[in-house]
Each structure stands twice: as structure tokens, then as C-alpha cells.
Amino acid sequence: MNSGWKLFLANKGAVAGAILLIIIAFAGIFGGMLYPVSATEIVAAPLEAPSMALPMGADYLGRDVFAGIMHGAGTTLLISLAATLTTVIIGLFLVGAASGFFGGKVDNILMRITEFFQVLPPILLAMVLVAVFGTDIWIVILVIGLVSWPPLARLTRAEFLKLKQREFIRAEYSIGSSNLNIMFRVLLPNASPPLIVATALTVGTALLFESGLSFLGLSDPDVISWGYMIGSSRDYIFDAWWSVIYPGTAIFLTVLSISLLGDGLNDALNPNLRER
């Protein structure tokens, strides 16, 4: 573990990504206290340009864009993390682990279900589900998770299929270990390095999904998120670029930091790299 930590610290991009992500998370948690201006209150003239009083200007309603960035950080990260948790529950625990461990008919059935979801365009499926069930924030989170789990399921299955042939798994059977014990206390920890990296990258994918749905107007209008800020101001991009560029930059930097962090985790957790 110590060598893995050294490999992570040696990756300057990963360290920068981790620091940036900590700053964004700090803004999401303490944004309301750091900048106590309501993200929904009209505080200026519509489309007012950035100034000393309004560091990032105002949107088409006269709301403070910087306040939206600060308050929206928490909402955006909440949606991304909760959607990723949904993805992990479905893709890793319910489908991938069961498919890879049990094999046979269970594997065939679960993989056919996985393939069905994979051939459907994720964004179109998400649009249909949100249009049918509503744009409440928790429905959006569930929908993102429902359309994002197949890649994680396939990766988990592959890792379980590879590991369950090892001698230490046969030893677990010989001492009478239960299937659940072998799956989640033996196989899962040994398969965790690539799964942790994939899960970290899924957070960025979920963030982009939420931004895409918000841009199309398929998000909760009562919740301020960066995607909602872009979607609600897209008609004014040539008149007030700041109302779109700033939240777009926030999304870009967050996804970049997650990608860099994922790269560093791969360096730290990949046993082939640790042995060099």
C-alpha cells in the first residue's frame, strides 16, 4: 500500500486533480457560508456583466452566477455521487458479481439483460424515463444510475471470472465458506483495484449525464445545478456568455479532476505498476 501511495504522489496530474476536487467539494459543502448570496434571488439587472459586485455577472433573470456556481457545486456532486452509488449497486453487486460468480444460466440471463441496456442509446433512454416519471432530483439520480451500469457490470464479471479459478478460491470452498462470503469477502477485495478506478470515473460520467439532461430541460427546475444553469441560459450565450461559460468551466474542471484522480488511482492500485 505504501508503494501504491508513492506511485500516486509521483503522478503530478493525479495530485493536482485530487487537490482541485477537494476544493470543489469544499465549495459544495460550505458554499452557502463562503458566499451567502441566494442562487435563486434576483440581485441585479438581467444579463448584467461581471463586475466587482458580481464577479461572474448575472443570468437572464438577474440571479448571481457566482452564487449559482457555489450553491450548485453541492447539488451537482450530490447527483453525481448518488447516481454512481446506484450504478455500483446495480452493475457491481446485483449483476456483475452474480454473473461472474455463478456463471451458467445465471450468467447468460444477466448478460442478455446487460446487452439489452447496452444497445439502447443511454441519453435517449434517460430522456424517455425522465419524461415518463418526472424530473424530480431523485428520479434523475435513479435514471442516470439505470442507464450507466452495464460497463461496470461487465468489468466486475470479467474480474470475478478470472479470479474464481485461482487456488485460494478452491481453498475457501474446501473449508466450507458460503457463496456470499466468497463473493464479497474474498473475490470482491481482490477484484477491487480496477473496480475502484472504474467507479471513480463513473462519477464524472454521471456529472456529464446530469448536465446533458439539464441542458435539454429534463432536470428538476427547483434545484440549482451547473447543468441547469447552462440549460436555462443557453438562449443567451451570445448576449451573456458568462452565464454559460462559467458553469461550463466548472463542469469541465470537475470532470478533469476526476479523470486525473482516476489515472492516479490506477497507478496506485495496479499491481503490475507497483512491482516495477
N, C-alpha and C positions, 0 to 999 in steps of 0.2 A: 504493500500500500504506500510505503514511503517512497519507493521508486516511481510509482504512479503519480504521486503528488509532485515529485520533482519534474516529471515529464510535462505535467500540466503547467507548472510555473515557467518551464522553459518555452512554452508556446505563448509568445507575447500577444498574439491576437486573442487567444483564449482568455488571458488575464484581462486584457482591455475589454473584452466582451462581458466578462463577469463583473467588472467594476461598473461598466455602463448599465448593466441590468440591475445591479444593486441600487444605483442612482434612480433609475426609472421606478423600481419597486418602492423606494423611499418616497418618491414623489406621489406614487399611488396611495401609499398609506397615510402620509402626512400632508398631502397637497392642500387639503382644506385649511390646515393650520398655517402652512407656509405662505399661502396666498388666499386670505379669507375673503374672496370675492365669489359670489354665486355664479355658476356656469350658465344658469338659466335666466338670470336677471338682466334686463335691458339697462345698460350703463352708459351708452354713447349713441351717437347717430349711426344709422345703418351704414355699413361698409366704411366706417371711419378708418383711416390709415394708421399704421403703427406710430406711436409717439411715446414720450416719457411716461404719460399717464396710462397708455395702453401699449405695452411692449410688443404685442403681436396684433394690434388692431382690433376691430370689431367685425362681426359677421353681418349677414344681411338683415338681421333683426336688431342689431346693436348690442349683441352679447359679447363679452370679453373673450377673445380667442385664447389668451393665455390661461384664463380661468378654466376654460374648457379642456385645455391640454393637461392641466394639473389634476382636475377632478376626473377627467376621462381616463387617466392612466390607471386608476384603481379599477374602474369598470372594465376596461379593455383587458387588463391582466386577469381579473376575476373570470371573465368569459373564456379566455384562452386556457386558463388552468382548469376550470371546471369542465370544459369541453374535452380537454386532454384526459382528465380523470375518467370521463365517460368512455373515451376511446380505449383507455387501458382496461377498464372493467370488461368491455365487450371483446375487444381484439385480443388482449393478452389472456385474461382469466377464463372467459366463457367460451371462446372459440379456439384461439391458438394453442393454449396449454392442453385443452381436452383433445384437440385434433392430433397434436403431435404425440401425446402420451398414449392414448388408447388405440389410434390407428384404425385399420379395417373399415367397417361400415360407418363408425362414428366419424372418422377422418373424411370418408367420401361425402357424407351428408354435409358436414360443416364446410368442406372445401367447395361444394357446389353452391352453398349459400354465399360463401365469400366471393366466388366468381360472379354470381348474380349481381352483387353490390358493386363489384369492380367494373363490370361492363356498363353500368349506368353512370353518366356524367355526374360527378359529385355535386357541382354547383347547381345543375338543373334539378337534381333530386332534392337538394336542400331548399331550393326555391319553391318546389311543389309542396314539400312538407310544411314549410313556414306559411305558405298561402292557405293551406288547409287547416292547420292547427293554431295559427295566430303568431304574432310577433312578440309575445311576452319573452323577457330575457331568458327565463329558464327553459322555455321551449326552444329558443335559438341555440342555447347551450346543448340541449339534448340532440337537436337536429345535426349540429356540427359533429358531435360525437358519433352519431349514427351513420354519417357518410364518410367518416375518416378512419374507421377501424381496420379495414381489410389489409393494408400494408403491414401493420403491427401484428395482425393475426398470422400472416404468412411467415413473418420473421420469427415469431415465437414458435410456430410449428416446426420450422426448419431447425432451430436450435434444440428443441426437445427431441426431434427425430435423431439428430446427431449424437446427443448426449446419452439417450436411453440405452444405447448399445454398449456403453462403457462398463467396465468391470465393477466399478463401485455401485452402479445401479443394481447389478445382479447380486451384489453382496447385501444390499438393502432388502431385496426380496428374500434372500436366504435367512435373514434374521426376523422375518415376519413383518416388515414395515408395511403400513397401509398405503393404498394408492395415493390418497391425499397427502400423506406425509412425504412420499417420494416426489410427488409433483411440486409441492410448494415449499418443502424444507430441504430438498436435495437438488432437484433439477432446476428450479427457478433461480436459486442463488448462483448456480454455476452458469446459467444462461444469461445472467443479468447484465454483463458489460454491454453487448450490442443493444439490448432492450432499453437500457438506461439512456444511451445515446439517441436511439430512435424516439423515445418518449420525450426527451428534451427538444428535439427538432419538431415534434408534433405540436408543441406549444406555439411555435412560430406559424405553422400551417393553420392552426385554429384561429390565430390572430388575423391572418390574411383572409380566412373564410368569413369571419365576422365583419371585416372591413368590406368585403365584396357584397355581402348581404345588405349591410347598411347603405352602401353606395346605391344599391338598387331599391332602397326604401323598404327593405324587408327586415327591419330591426325594430326594437321597442322604442317608439318616439319619446317615451317618458324618461329614458336613460341616456345620459350623455356619454358617448364613447368616441374614440378618434374616427372610427369608420362612419359613425353617424354625422360627425362634424363635416367630413368630406362629402358625404352624400347629400346633406341638406344645403351645402354651399356650392355644389358643382355647377349650378347655372350662373354663378357669379365669378368664376375663376378668372375671367379677363378683366373684370371690374375691381375685384378684390382678391388678388392672388394669395394674400396672406391667410385668408380663411380656409384655403385648401392646402397650400404648401406646408404650413406648419404642422397640422395634424398628419399629413402625409409623411413628412420628415420624421415625426415621432414614431410612426409605424415602421418606416424603413430602418431607423436606428435600433428599434426593439428587436425586429426580426434579424437584423445583422448581428446584434449582440448574442441572441440565442443560437444562431448558426456558428458563431465563433466559439461560444461556450460548448456546443456540441462537438466541435472539432477537438477542443481541448480534452473533453471527457473521453473521446475516442483514443487520444494519445495516452491518457492516464489509465484507462481500463483495458486497453488492448494488450493481451499477454505477449503477443509477438513483438510489440514495440518495447515492452518492459524488459524483455530478455536481451535486447541489443546492448 
